[in-house]
Every structure is written in structure tokens, then in C-alpha cells.
Amino acid sequence: MQDKLGPGSTDLIYLDPPFNSNRDYNAIYKDETGRPLPEQVEAFCDQWTLDGERIRAIHQLPVLMRKSGIDNDTAEFWRLWMKSLSRTDPRLLNASPWLRDWIKKLETFCHSRVSFLMNLLNLKKIGAQMNDSKPAEWIEDQILWLRRKKMCTTPMQLIKLVYIAHGWMLGIHGRSLISEHVEAWKYGPVIPSTYRRYKSFRGSKITREPIDRTKDFTEEQSEHIQEVVDAYLEYSGIVLSAITHQEGTPWEVTCREFGDGCIIPNEVIKRHYKKLAAEDAS
């Protein structure tokens, strides 16, 4: 290679070491003791680690993939791959044939999806176009409108009812009701925007004037919200919270797998409520 380059055209040739070898390959500068200088160790050290921020981003990738139109099998493959990687001693990566095979498959996928990054950049627009889903605020308004003469509503009840309505919509009709994501917070599944809008009421009833949003929904959506309101009319916030916290629920699964604070994938919510719907029908 050097023979093909002109004189004085090369300052440094750096040969990339094996992936995550956990060794430093500094052979340029050493002090009088023959040991590598600390600055050079830092510059050339091959130590591959996942910090908390990167782990959180990795956990969100399956959600981003699905919203970007990438098939569920590929998104699930990524999730399983990163789960295995995070639980594997980094020193074993080079010695593990099956891990090397997974790396090759992942590289093949990344190189074959040229439009992937463009899809991610347009995520908000794509999400808004999916399944005619609506802003969470509209569902909140409609729930408060339908309950206005029957029951007072606390923020906890409203947060859970919006989530439950979204879940049943996914499980029964296979479509999203809300255009926003659900997060697995420490004390349950939450739509962040809903929480922010009503947190000032704390444990008290919501006194905001309700808005009739019927005209903003499809007939199917409007009927669905009405059915959820009727079915859970007399449930307190504590009971609704307990329902969404049970073992095997999307919130519990997400917290167990990835920790709280992560997005709960719609596919996980859909599977759960689809299973409940099938059990109710049997």
C-alpha cells in the first residue's frame, strides 16, 4: 500500500485492531521505562463499553424500527442481539463464533437498509400518518366528556384510562388509538404528555371543562372509547393502576427486561390485549 502512495503523503497508518479485544495497541511512543505513555494508551485503547445512555438508546431501537416500517422480525432480532450482547463478557466476543455470526447478520441488515436513517429522521411525520391515530389530548377530552355527569375523574384514572383504551384498540382492532408513545415509569405505564397536562391536580378530581371530541374521531374510535369508559366507569385510580401492574403486563415486561423509563413498544401492548380479548371471547 505504501508503494502506491506518493512521498510525504502519509502521516500515520493506523491498523484497526480486532473488535473489542480489550487491549491497547500503542507501539508508537513509550517513555524511558519502555511502558506506553498514558496519553497514548487513552488514544489507542480498544475498550468497548455500553454506558447508560447508549443502553437506553439501544432499547428504543426496536420501537423506532417498527415505527419506521421495518418488519417486526428484524426489530425483534435487534432486541435479542443487544440483550445477549449486554449480558456477555466483552472478553468473550472475539472467541464466540455465534456472536461473530450475529454481528455479520446485523451488518448485512444495516447495509441493506439505506432508507433506515431517513425513516428515523421522519419519525414524527410517519407516526402521525399511522393508522389514523389521534393526539392523546383528544382521547383525554373525550373520556372526561363521557364521564362528566357520571363520575369525577382524577389524573391517575385518566392516565390509566387513556392507556387502557389505547391497549384495547391495539388488541381488538390492530390499530393505535394515540399517536404518542407510552413509557414504563416507576409506578406504571404513562403517556408523558397526559401526565404533564394534569399533574397540577395531583390526587384531586380534574375540574377542567370537558370538550366533546366526537366529531374528531372515526365512528370505530368513538364507539371504542365509549365502550372503555362504560366498562371501567366505577374503577378507582388504585384499581386501574393495579390492573396495569400485574405480572406479564406490558409495563411489567418492559421494566423487567429494560428497566423503568423506557418506551413500551406498541407490539408488546398489542400482544397483551389481543390475548386478553381472546380469553374474554372463550
C-alpha positions, 0 to 999 in steps of 0.5 A: 500500500505504501508503494502506491502512495506518493512521498510525504503523503502519509502521516500515520497508518493506523491498523484497526485492531480486532473488535473489542479485544480489550487491549491497547495497541500503542507501539508508537511512543513509550517513555524511558521505562519502555511502558506506553505513555498514558496519553497514548494508551487513552488514544489507542485503547480498544475498550468497548463499553455500553454506558447508560445512555447508549443502553437506553438508546439501544432499547428504543431501537426496536420501537423506532424500527417498527415505527419506521416500517421495518418488519417486526422480525428484524426489530425483534432480532435487534432486541435479542442481539443487544440483550445477549450482547449486554449480558456477555463478557466483552472478553468473550466476543472475539472467541464466540463464533455465534456472536461473530455470526450475529454481528455479520447478520446485523451488518448485512441488515444495516447495509441493506437498509439505506432508507433506515436513517431517513425513516428515523429522521421522519419519525414524527411525520410517519407516526402521525400518518399511522393508522389514523391515530389521534393526539392523546389530548383528544382521547383525554377530552373525550373520556372526561366528556363521557364521564362528566355527569357520571363520575369525577375523574382524577389524573391517575384514572385518566392516565390509566384510562387513556392507556387502557383504551389505547391497549384495547384498540391495539388488541381488538382492532390492530390499530393505535388509538394515540399517536404518542408513545407510552413509557414504563415509569416507576409506578406504571405505564404513562403517556408523558404528555397526559401526565404533564397536562394534569399533574397540577391536580395531583390526587384531586378530581380534574375540574377542567371543562370537558370538550366533546371530541366526537366529531374528531374521531372515526365512528370505530374510535368513538364507539371504542372509547365509549365502550372503555369508559362504560366498562371501567366507569366505577374503577378507582385510580388504585384499581386501574393502576393495579390492573396495569401492574400485574405480572406479564403486563406490558409495563411489567415486561418492559421494566423487567427486561429494560428497566423503568423509563423506557418506551413500551413498544406498541407490539408488546401492548398489542400482544397483551390485549389481543390475548386478553380479548381472546380469553374474554371471547372463550 
